[in-house]
Amino acid sequence: PGFEFTSRKVGFIRGYSRRFWQGDTFHRGSEKMPGRVVTLLEDCGACTWGVAYEVRGEQIAASLEYLNMREAVLGGYDTKLVKFHPQEKDAEEPILALVYIATPQNPSYLGPASEEDIAAQIIVSSGCAGHNIEYLLRLADFMRYFCPQAEDKHLFSIEEALVSILPCLYYTEESLEET
C-alpha cells in the first residue's frame, strides 16, 4: 500500500459499490492518457470486498500523511469511517476503517462509462506504478482468489471487455500444451 502496517485483513464494507470512475494521471496513467482506477460509490444494498490495513503507533501519522498526499491532495475526496467486516471466521465485531472516496468535484473524476470504453482506456494507459492493465487484472485476481464468494459485476465485466479487445492476454496451461 505504500506505507508500513501492522496487519491486513480481507473483508467487506456495506453500502458501497466499487467503480472504475476515478482518473489517474500519475500511478496508472499520464496527463495525456489518464488511467482508470477504482473509487467507492454510495450504494445502499451493495457490499464491497477488499483489504483493511491496521496501523499502530508511529505508523498512524506516517500512513495518514502518505494517504492524504496520495488520495486527497487534489481535493474532491470525502473521507469516511466505515464498518469493515473481516472475512476470518473468528472475527468478533466489525472494525472501523477509513476510506477515501472520489467525488464528482475531484479534478480527476471521470464518472461512468461503458465497460468497453473503460477497458479501452485502461489498455492505453500507463503510469509510474505500471500499466493500467496490471491494476485491473491484479484486482480481478485478488477478488477471484481471496473473495470467491463475492460478486463484482462491474469489475469482471470490464475485465471481460478487456479480454475481448486483447484476447492474447489470457491463455490456459492446456492451450500452451496444444501449441
Solvent accessible surface area in square Angstrom, and as a share of the most:
residue,aa,sasa,rsa
1,P,63,0.40
2,G,57,0.55
3,F,34,0.14
4,E,135,0.61
5,F,60,0.25
6,T,72,0.42
7,S,39,0.25
8,R,146,0.53
9,K,63,0.27
10,V,32,0.19
11,G,0,0.00
12,F,31,0.13
13,I,11,0.06
14,R,149,0.54
15,G,19,0.18
16,Y,20,0.08
17,S,9,0.06
18,R,23,0.08
19,R,56,0.21
20,F,0,0.00
21,W,37,0.13
22,Q,11,0.05
23,G,5,0.05
24,D,18,0.09
25,T,48,0.28
26,F,131,0.55
27,H,61,0.27
28,R,27,0.10
29,G,2,0.02
30,S,45,0.29
31,E,141,0.63
32,K,191,0.81
33,M,95,0.43
34,P,38,0.24
35,G,0,0.00
36,R,14,0.05
37,V,20,0.12
38,V,40,0.23
39,T,13,0.07
40,L,27,0.13
41,L,63,0.31
42,E,116,0.52
43,D,53,0.27
44,C,135,0.81
45,G,78,0.75
46,A,22,0.17
47,C,57,0.34
48,T,11,0.07
49,W,27,0.09
50,G,18,0.18
51,V,51,0.29
52,A,17,0.13
53,Y,75,0.29
54,E,57,0.26
55,V,40,0.23
56,R,148,0.54
57,G,61,0.59
58,E,163,0.73
59,Q,40,0.18
60,I,80,0.40
61,A,72,0.55
62,A,60,0.47
63,S,3,0.02
64,L,69,0.34
65,E,131,0.59
66,Y,72,0.27
67,L,29,0.14
68,N,71,0.36
69,M,124,0.56
70,R,100,0.36
71,E,34,0.15
72,A,31,0.24
73,V,94,0.54
74,L,112,0.56
75,G,31,0.30
76,G,22,0.21
77,Y,47,0.18
78,D,65,0.34
79,T,72,0.42
80,K,64,0.27
81,L,118,0.59
82,V,16,0.09
83,K,131,0.55
84,F,8,0.03
85,H,35,0.16
86,P,19,0.12
87,Q,70,0.31
88,E,81,0.36
89,K,204,0.87
90,D,116,0.60
91,A,31,0.24
92,E,157,0.71
93,E,132,0.59
94,P,45,0.28
95,I,72,0.37
96,L,121,0.60
97,A,18,0.14
98,L,74,0.37
99,V,23,0.13
100,Y,29,0.11
101,I,13,0.06
102,A,5,0.04
103,T,19,0.11
104,P,95,0.59
105,Q,145,0.64
106,N,5,0.03
107,P,100,0.63
108,S,20,0.13
109,Y,45,0.17
110,L,68,0.34
111,G,3,0.03
112,P,96,0.60
113,A,41,0.31
114,S,52,0.33
115,E,61,0.27
116,E,102,0.46
117,D,89,0.46
118,I,0,0.00
119,A,0,0.00
120,A,47,0.36
121,Q,44,0.20
122,I,0,0.00
123,I,31,0.16
124,V,80,0.46
125,S,0,0.00
126,S,56,0.36
127,G,23,0.22
128,C,94,0.57
129,A,49,0.38
130,G,23,0.22
131,H,67,0.30
132,N,0,0.00
133,I,25,0.13
134,E,68,0.30
135,Y,54,0.20
136,L,0,0.00
137,L,35,0.17
138,R,156,0.57
139,L,31,0.15
140,A,0,0.00
141,D,55,0.29
142,F,37,0.16
143,M,3,0.01
144,R,97,0.35
145,Y,157,0.60
146,F,113,0.47
147,C,1,0.01
148,P,98,0.62
149,Q,104,0.46
150,A,18,0.14
151,E,134,0.60
152,D,16,0.08
153,K,156,0.66
154,H,22,0.10
155,L,1,0.00
156,F,55,0.23
157,S,37,0.24
158,I,0,0.00
159,E,9,0.04
160,E,126,0.57
161,A,8,0.06
162,L,0,0.00
163,V,40,0.23
164,S,84,0.54
165,I,78,0.39
166,L,51,0.25
167,P,91,0.57
168,C,104,0.62
169,L,64,0.32
170,Y,96,0.36
171,Y,141,0.54
172,T,78,0.45
173,E,132,0.59
174,E,109,0.49
175,S,41,0.27
176,L,99,0.49
177,E,137,0.61
178,E,147,0.66
179,T,147,0.85
